[in-house]
């Protein structure tokens, strides 16, 4: 649940004025701003922490702030609330949802889970708090392989909600997990044709892809990994050009860390050279300012949901620490 507020009304300040006011409010209210790599560059540049789901979860779990403003989507803000039940967690735009999380309704998943009573449930963090309460452990794209391999090979597993990520993990681990039929619209839409065309035009470029992409796209990649893993790969790899199969927002950090390299996003169609998540891009500087000023909209979860959902998230963080993934 999210407390209702309207942070969509026009703000007349310039970006520079908004940034100044955001910093003032953060200081006054002991607030932190956490941002995903898919946010617009202006937000990434002022965030206290920028990262992928694993890094954001870790930072949320360590936060000592009175207010967490989450520049991301609702499941991320929910995760921050689960890990910080006594902290006010704000999501600047009520419409910042997630197609992948929406593809796994709780009642449908409960019915699906009931068909496999002897299976453990590993859920990708890109799911709602309700799905987390039905899970044995959570994973991210950055630690999914290690989380799956923490179970014995004989263990029967349901993997939800991303079938592309689950299929990729099945492929590289030799497992046969039962997959929920969900996808991320931003990654699933990317085509092999688009990748091949870019590769033909740029034969010197390496293809790097997020595991939420279709298997056929992943087969064309020189490197497959989480957002953070792709970023680190481009920083260490000697190549000078990359074809990037994920959301456009990551290019900002890639270019900051490797200004001498060229990055080409795999576009969704021929009319643009972008692949934007429409939900991530709903967050703006103006909405962050209003959210901090009004302290709304606030993420509100029941005590029961928080207690149940916290267990699989903390299991993920514990496993990740033991494997030195954090």
N, C-alpha and C positions, 0 to 999 in steps of 0.2 A: 504494500500500500504506500501511496505517496500523498502527503498533505498537499492540498491544492493551493495554487497561487498563480498569478499571471505575471511572468517575467518577460513577456513578449512585446510589451509596449515599447515604442520607440525611445531610444536614448540619444540625446543630442550632443553628448560629449564626443570629442575626437578620441581616437585610439590612445593617444598619449595621455589624455586626461583620464580616460577610463583606467588605464594601467596604474596611474598615480593613485586614483581613488581605491582601486582594488588592493594595492599594497598598504594603504592607510587602514582600510577596513580589516585586512588580515592581521595587522599589528594590534589594532584596538581589540579585536575579538579572539585573539590567539587561534587563528584559523590557518589551515594549510590547504593548498590547491594541488590535487593530484590529477595528472593528465595522461591520457593514453597517447601512444605514438600517432594515432589516426586523427588527432585534433588538428585544427588549423595552426600554422606556424606561430602566429601571434600568441596563442594560448600556450603552446609548448614552451615558448621562450620565457614566460613569466611563472611557470609552474614550479612548485617546490620539488616535485619529482615527476619525471616523465618515464614511462615504461610500458611493458606489455602486461598481460593479466597476472603472470607470476610475480613480477616485480611490484606491481601495484598492490597485490594481496599482501606481500611481505611488508611493504611500507605501511599499509593500512593497519596491519597487526601491531606495528611498533609505534603508532602515532600517539603523541601525548597532547595533541591539540584539543581544544574545546569544540571546534567545528572543523569538519572535513568537507571541502567543496570538491565534488567529483566531476571533472571534465571528461566525461566518458558516456557510457550508456547505463540503463537502469540496473542490469545484473551486477555491474561493477560497483555501483553505489550500494546495492543491497549487500554485497560481500563485505564492503567496508563497514557497514552497520552491524553485520553479524560478528565481525571481529572486534568491534568497538561499540558494544550495546549502550554504553553510557555517554557516548559522544553524539552530538548532533551532526548528521550527515545530510548534505544538501546536493540535489541534482538540479542544475540550473534550468533544464527544460523538461517538462513532463512528457514530451513526445520523443525523447531520446531513448528509443527502445532497441530491440535487436531481433532481426529476422530469424536468427538461429534459435534464440531462447523462445521466441514465439512459436517455433515449429514443434515444440514439445509441451503441449498442455498437460497440466498435472493429472487430470482425471484419465486422459488417454494413456499417459505413461504408467499410471498405477495399474490400469487394466493390462497393459503390455507386460509389465514387471510380474504380474500375477501368473503369467503363462510360464515363467521360468523361476519357480520358487527355490531352486537349488543354485541359482546364479548370484554372484556378487555384482554390485552395480558400481561402475566407474563412470562418473559424469564429468564431462568437460565443463570448466568453470563458466562457459558461456551458456548458462541455464539459469532459470529462476530460482529463488530461494526455496520454493516448494519442491522443485526437483532435487535440490541439494538435500532436503530432509529425507528423501527416499534413497539416498546414495550411501555407499559404504566408504567411498573416498572420492575426492575431486582431483582433477588433473588440469594442467594447462597444455598448450601446444609445446611449451618449452620443457615439460617434464613427463609428458604422456607415456613415452616409451619406458622410462624408469618406473613410473607408477605401475604400469601394467606388469612389468617384469618383477615387481616386488611381490606379486602373487605367484604361487607355484604353477607350473605348466599344466597341472591337472585341474586347476581351479576353473570353474565355468564362470564366464563374465558377460554381463551386459554392458555395452558402451553406448553412452548417449551424450548429447543429442546429435553430434555431427558424424554422419556416415562416412564422409570423405576422410576426416582425421582418423576415425576408427578403422577404416579400410587400410589406410596407410600404415597404421600401427600393426594391424594384422599382418600386412605384407612384410614388414621389416623384422617382426618378432616371430613369425610362424604361428601365431595364435589364431584362434577361430572364434573371436568374440561375436556375440549376437549384437547387431547394430540397430539402433533406432534410426528411422528414416528422416533425418533432419539435415539441413545444410545452411550455410551462410550465403545469402544472395550476392554479396560482394565478391566472394571467391568462387562460388559455384558457377557464376556467369562467365568466367574467363574461359576462352576457347583455345584449343590447340591451334586452330587456324591463325588466331591473333599472335600466338607465341611464335609459330613457324614463320609468319610473315616478317615479324620483327627480327628474327634470327637471320633470315635471308638478307634483310637490309643491313644487318649489323653482325656479320659472321665472326667478328672479333669479340663479341659480347658473350658473357656467361649468363645463363638463365638461373635465377634463384626464385624459389616459390614457397609459399606458405602451405602447410599440409591440409588446410581447409579447401584447397583447390581439388578439382576432379583428378582421378588417378591418371588419366591420359595426359593432363598438363604436367603432373609431377614426374611422369616418365621422361619428359623433355628437359627436366631441370638438371643443372650441374650441381645444385645444392638445394636441399629441402630443409626448412627449419622454421622455428617461431620467428616472430618479428625481431626480437632481440638477437636471436641466433643469426638471422640474415644480416642484421646491422654489424655484428661482430665479424662475420665472414667477409663482408666488403671492406672492413677496416684492415684485415690481416692478409687478404688474398692479393696477389700481385697484379691481377687484371685491372684494366683501366675503364672497362665499360660493362654495365650489367643491365639485363632485361629483368625487371622486377614484377613478379606475379603476386601482388597483394594490394592493399589499399594505398592510395596516393600519399597519405600523410607521412608515411615512413621516409619518403624521399627527403624531407626537410632535415631529419637527423642524419641521414646518410651523407647528404651534401655538406653538412656542417663538419662531420668527422672526416670526410674524404673529399675536400674541395677540388682535388686534382682529377677526380673520376667523374664519369658520366653515368647517369641512371635513367633508364627508359621504362616507364610504367606500361604494363600490358593493359591497354585500354579496353573498355567494354564495347565500344563501337567506333566507327571511322570518323565520327563528328567531333571527337575530343581526344586529347591525350591524357585521360584521367580515369581513375576508378575509385570514385568517392563513395564512402558509406553515408547514405543520406541521414542516418540517425546520429552518427558522430558529428557531422557537420551542423547539426542543429544548435550545438553549443557555441555561443559567441562571447566576446568580451563584455558586451552590454548585459547579457543574461547572467554572466558570472558576477558582475557588479551588483545587479539587482538582487541576485540570490544572496549575496553576502549582506547587502544592506537590509533586506527584509527577513533574512534567515529562513527563506522558503524557496522552493518546495522541499520539504523534509521527508526523508525516507523513514517510514514507520513500519516496523515488523513486530509481530506478537512475540512474547517471551518464549512461547513454545517453539515457534519457527526458528528463532535465534538459537535456542539450545540444541535443537535437532540438526540444524544446518551447520552449526559451528563444528560439530564432531568430524565430519568428512573433510572439511577445509583444513582443520588443524592436523588431521592425519596426513594430508598432502604436504603441509609445511614441515611436519616432522620427518617424513620420508625424504623430502628434498634436502633438509639439513644433513641427514645421515649420509646422503649421497653427494654432499658438497655441491648442490645445485643452487644454493642460495648464498 
